[in-house]
Amino acid sequence: MKRIPARFAVILSASALALAACSSDSATEPETEATTDGPVTVQLLTHDSFALSEDVIAEFEDTSGIDIELVSGGDAGSMVAGAILAAGAPTADVMFGVDNTLITRALDEGVFEPYTSPEAESLRPDLADQTFDGLVTPIDFGDVCINIDDTWFEAEGIAPPTTLDDLADPTYSGLLVVQDPGTSSPGLAFLLSTVARYGDEWPDYWQRLKDNDVAVAGSWSDAYYGDFTFGGGGDRPIVVSYATSPPAEIVYAEGEPPETVSTSSMDDGCYRQIEYAGILAGSDNVAAAQQVVDWLLSVPVQEDIPLNMFVFPARADIPLPEVFIEFAGQVDDPEQLPADYVAENVEGLLTEWGSVMGR
Amino acid sequence: MPALFLLAFLAIPLTALGRQIISPGTAGYLLEPLPWRVAGLAAAQALVSTALALAIGLPMANVLTRYRFWGRRWALALATVPFVLPTVVVALAFRALLGGSLGSGFAIVVLAHAYLNLAVVVRIVGARWITIDPRMELTARSLGAGPWTAFRTVTLSALRPAIASAAAIVFVFSFTSLGVVLLIGDSSTRTLESLVLRQTSILLDFQAAAVSAAIQALVVGSVLVWAARQRALQRGGSARPMRLIRPRGRSRWAVGVVATAAALIVLAPVLALVWASLRSSSGWTLAWWSGLFGPNTIDAGSTRIGSPLSAMARSLIFALATGLVAAVVGGLAAVSVLTGRIGRAFAIATALPLGISAATLGLGTLLAYGRPPLDLRATGLLVPIAHALIAVPLVVAVATPTLRATDPRLVTVAANLGARPTRAWWTGYGPAMRTVMVAAGGLACAVSLGEFGAASFLARADGPTVPLVIARLLGRPGEASFGVAAALAVVLVIMTTTLVAAVDRGGRRT
């Protein structure tokens, strides 16, 4: 450092000042400072699939006097990891989007502050008791299901599969693509659904899938857009995706929404993922944070959830959008495993899956 | 100042993370065989990736930085493109190009890594190559050396430190690769980085993750020390950029062939993207482009994706800020390398972020600066800072070989002729500084434009960068999602090429 001449140092400090000036510019934006007399700011920590309509958020901010600042925690797993590491001195006030495969560890680490929302009265009966002793509130759920390219099966003159067992049938050899459960959330959900269905025999089922030439992709995007016949230019007409992928195809089509869609969701062997919201222990804004949890479970947000996040609302009294009724998989009897069983066994399951599949 | 920067944004976050995780039992995880096995796999993969990147990149560096031909500057900027493409886009483009012939696995991962890192080789080696006087080789020839011997003894030996720098960085990037490995890899291409991700975000086993991350940092550190040693061998030579050579006769052919091949290699995946952005199930369409720029942009009124236009503006600002910070911090670090042993140790420390996974860095930064008493997230500074951390090692790698090649006696001579110390230093090192800082700044901008991992932790949820928007689009079904993502990726390519070309041009004019 000794040999850096003075003039160079002047240039440097000038640029440092310029940088500092930029930063103070952006720091003076109104939403950054929450003062006691102004509106309260609640930081809502979410994963990167979170979405709501802007006007739904604006209306809440107008009526409640609470400003919502969305804070991204990366994908769901990274978000929960961050919350656990910051337990007690949180990086936000409310966390939304922790699901039933990850929640046990977060509960064990004391991430949440108990709160039972009055809106919880309106939860679907099957979700009403899913609050882990009043620590979290279910907000939405989605089903990871096998998706089928019906057009492909029609063209080939083959009947599409309808059960998990069918997938191991030689008729469907080389047609299925799944995701690696060690790197992909739907991949893990599909593995858990086979564990829930076949119990201790699940490795045999995967051996049969392997013998039937199943393809394993690293991520949902790669499977859906790379291998699946419908999404991109792939050569496999069966893929692990979501019950709501077919309606999403309608909503995100080119130009005018088409009347029908050529993919469908198989009703058998779906795994249910429930997403929860909870107040982070150590938050300074508990009262306002409670209002935000109430709002997440209120009718306007719950009605807004399906077409923004392509999952189902947790309230019982929300009419579903037309495309959901017509094209989403309606799963009455999803596969599920207890959250604490998943937490205890997931590492062993992944290791065994790896040795069965040779990965 | 670079020391303060590193302390504030590297040491403090890592300490904050370490305090949460490390316990006396952690060391026991070192005995687990899994991380070591993965480290072996990753090292083998990274070696092959590096060899391939050098094999393709060195001829490109030669032609693009030394010869004068039409479109050279754009070609040089274009060579940076692979480096900034979001990995998910590269992965899909490669699959589209190579079809099922390679499938997932070792071959396609190695190809993708070589492709992604071409810019590293071209920029780092090119910055040195341009300063080698071609007459030296001619002199060797006239003294009776054959063409190969002349090349080997003169050019290659002068280039060796730069090649070592580039190879080390390509190795480190391939060794710590995440996106490519997750998307198109299989069990033969696992990296410690992917193991860390699984351990942190699926198993929530932080102690095991800390051990994996430590092993990775150890390997990366050793490679960087090796590269620094190679650089230390550099002696003498001029650091002034030579005049470009006008190719004649046989070399005209060689230049043409290499330039064309380079253009094809770089452009093929880009063309695949352009094609995807113009196709729908019903044929050719402009719908995806109007979905990007038109009044009814995709997802208007929802926080789903965020406006693509504002993401572009945001990415551009982040990139310029990153370029500035990284050039200043990295430049100072490179200069301090010249000052002896402490300086060298310090330069190695600046390279450490290369070995630290994005998840680790992101979580650490979050713990240190993402909550009271110091919450910097709303200032929007965290993303450029993280990007600068990632870019500084590249700046150092670009700058050091050339600075070291500058004859320190120039400073002494200038001082003896009566220049004050500042003036003397600038006379000696100024021209070289300017060339390398511009090259390095361009590379840093490119890093920021394409970076995904750290940004996904640190960007505001309602303020995503372009790669984040692309990833969000590709994370859901629907023709429009894929089409608009492809169009946006093309925009990212154009942004990068323009920015890098502009920086290069600005550098030449001064």
Interface residues (C-beta under 8 A of the other chain):
Chain A: M1 K2 R3 I4 P5 A6 R7 F8 L12 S15 A16 L19 C22 S23 S26 A27 E29 E31 T32 T46 D48 S49 F50 A51 L52 S53 E54 D55 I57 E69 L70 V71 S72 G73 G74 D75 A76 G77 S78 V80 A81 G82 I84 L85 A86 A89 P90 T91 L102 R105 G182 T183 L188 V216 A217 G218 S219 W220 S221 D222 Y224 Y225 G226 G231 G232 G233 D235 S241 Y242 S245 P246 A248 E249 V251 Y252 A253 E254 G255 D284 N308 F310 V346 E347 L350 G354 G358 R359
Chain B: M1 L17 Q20 I21 V88 A91 L92 R95 A96 G100 S104 V181 L182 L183 I184 G185 D186 S187 S194 L197 R198 T200 S201 I202 L203 L204 D205 F206 S280 S281 S282 T285 A287 I298 D299 G301 S302 T303 R304 I305 A321 L324 V325 V328 L332 V335 S336 L338 T339 A359 G362 L363 L366 L367 G370 R371 P372 D375 R377 A378 T379 G380 L381 P421 T422 R423 W425 W426 S456 F457 A459 R460 A461 D462 P464 L468 A471 R472 L474 G475 R476 P477 G478 E479 A480 S481 F482 G483
